[in-house]
Amino acid sequence: MKKLGFIFTAAFILLIAAPLCADAANDVKIDWKLDIAKENYAMNFFSWKAGDKAEVKDSFDAASGASLKGSTKAFNSVRYAEPAADKKAAIPGGLRGLFLFAVADWKFTQSHALQVTKKAGAITVRFIRKANAYELKTDKKGNFDLLTGSKCAKNIAEKTENGFVLKPEYVKAGGNAANMADLDWDKVKLENDTFNPEAAYRYEGTLQFTLKNNVLGISGTMIKK
């Protein structure tokens, strides 16, 4: 009876673990770096590998003015749960937005007011993307939690004929609404930025953020659940 009970228990554990093992083949590995202080395309890159697919080693292509390997669109296969056409996010929007800086023109970084700070080991990343403001934070060891690390304040800017401008109520005193760096972060209400609850699956886990000599790095594995 003891032997039979052991076999039953082992079989049950394998049964409930099977879906997790199957999804492990679809985890996404990330390796990313960006010089946050100056135009430095030789330093910047975005490498990602989804499951058993070939690794994408991407960077900014000055000739075309876009990402060399097309990650701006290709990464949507990770950004959204299948079918991607439904556009149900599987990762935080702020994280995907941050990845794009390494495969974009330096002017993109400046116009989106990217700022990175480090205090007591914790790294904070802030930027504005179209109408939304994003804040990504790590713990004191630089660990970024995909489920809780990203925050977003929506509709802090509005689209005009000349691009996006900050709404008056969010501009610093004496600031310029057309300058995203003039956003008063104390005036915005940040909410959790995570996966779409209606998505067929999501990515969890932690990514390691580093900041050294003005180079922001991100590495690790996003686990499909």
C-alpha positions, -999 to 999 in steps of 0.1 A, spaced: 0 0 0 28 24 8 44 17 -26 11 23 -43 6 55 -24 41 67 -34 34 60 -71 1 78 -69 17 109 -53 45 110 -78 21 107 -107 0 135 -93 30 158 -89 41 151 -125 5 158 -137 2 192 -122 38 201 -131 34 191 -168 19 224 -180 47 244 -163 73 222 -180 56 226 -213 56 264 -210 93 265 -200 101 260 -237 84 293 -244 102 314 -218 119 346 -231 156 354 -224 165 391 -223 199 408 -227 198 446 -231 220 477 -227 216 514 -232 239 543 -227 216 568 -210 240 597 -211 248 601 -248 244 589 -283 263 556 -283 250 531 -308 280 509 -305 270 502 -269 233 499 -272 216 466 -281 185 445 -275 189 407 -276 160 384 -270 152 348 -275 117 334 -273 115 297 -266 133 275 -292 133 303 -318 166 319 -330 180 346 -308 174 381 -321 204 404 -317 191 439 -325 204 474 -325 197 508 -341 203 510 -378 213 546 -387 208 539 -424 171 531 -421 165 550 -389 149 519 -373 158 487 -355 182 466 -375 163 433 -370 129 448 -367 123 442 -330 100 472 -328 73 451 -344 88 416 -341 88 417 -303 50 420 -304 51 382 -305 62 384 -269 45 416 -259 11 402 -267 -3 368 -258 -14 347 -288 -32 356 -310 -11 387 -311 -37 404 -333 -60 406 -302 -33 429 -286 -38 415 -251 -5 423 -232 15 395 -217 41 419 -202 40 454 -187 37 481 -213 64 501 -196 89 473 -200 83 469 -237 86 507 -241 119 507 -223 133 480 -245 127 501 -276 152 528 -265 181 506 -273 170 501 -309 160 537 -316 176 570 -325 191 590 -296 165 617 -303 139 592 -293 155 589 -259 156 626 -254 121 634 -266 107 607 -243 125 622 -213 141 590 -202 156 594 -167 174 567 -146 184 570 -109 199 547 -84 195 550 -46 206 525 -21 209 499 -48 173 504 -61 170 516 -97 142 538 -109 134 544 -146 110 570 -158 99 581 -192 69 593 -212 55 573 -242 28 591 -262 0 599 -237 13 578 -208 40 582 -182 59 550 -170 79 543 -139 98 510 -134 114 502 -101 137 475 -87 144 463 -52 177 472 -35 194 444 -54 183 456 -88 156 429 -92 127 440 -113 95 420 -107 74 417 -139 41 417 -119 47 446 -96 77 466 -108 61 487 -134 36 516 -129 18 538 -153 -1 571 -154 -24 572 -184 -36 602 -204 -11 627 -190 -5 641 -225 -27 647 -255 -20 645 -292 -18 676 -314 -8 684 -350 27 688 -337 29 657 -316 21 650 -280 20 677 -254 16 675 -216 -18 684 -202 -16 717 -183 -23 702 -149 8 680 -151 34 706 -162 60 719 -138 56 755 -127 70 776 -155 75 745 -176 68 739 -213 40 715 -221 58 704 -253 88 693 -233 82 659 -217 110 665 -193 88 692 -177 63 666 -164 57 671 -127 58 635 -114 44 645 -81 12 654 -98 6 621 -116 -13 591 -102 6 559 -109 -12 526 -111 0 491 -116 12 483 -151 10 446 -158 -4 420 -181 -39 420 -195 -61 398 -172 -79 386 -203 -47 374 -220 -43 336 -225 -10 337 -206 15 361 -191 52 364 -182 64 364 -147 97 363 -128 124 389 -123 149 407 -145 182 420 -133 187 458 -138 222 473 -135 235 508 -137 272 515 -141 290 544 -158 257 556 -172 250 523 -189 217 507 -180 216 469 -184 187 444 -182 191 406 -183 172 375 -172 144 353 -182 107 360 -184 88 329 -175 56 320 -194 26 312 -171 
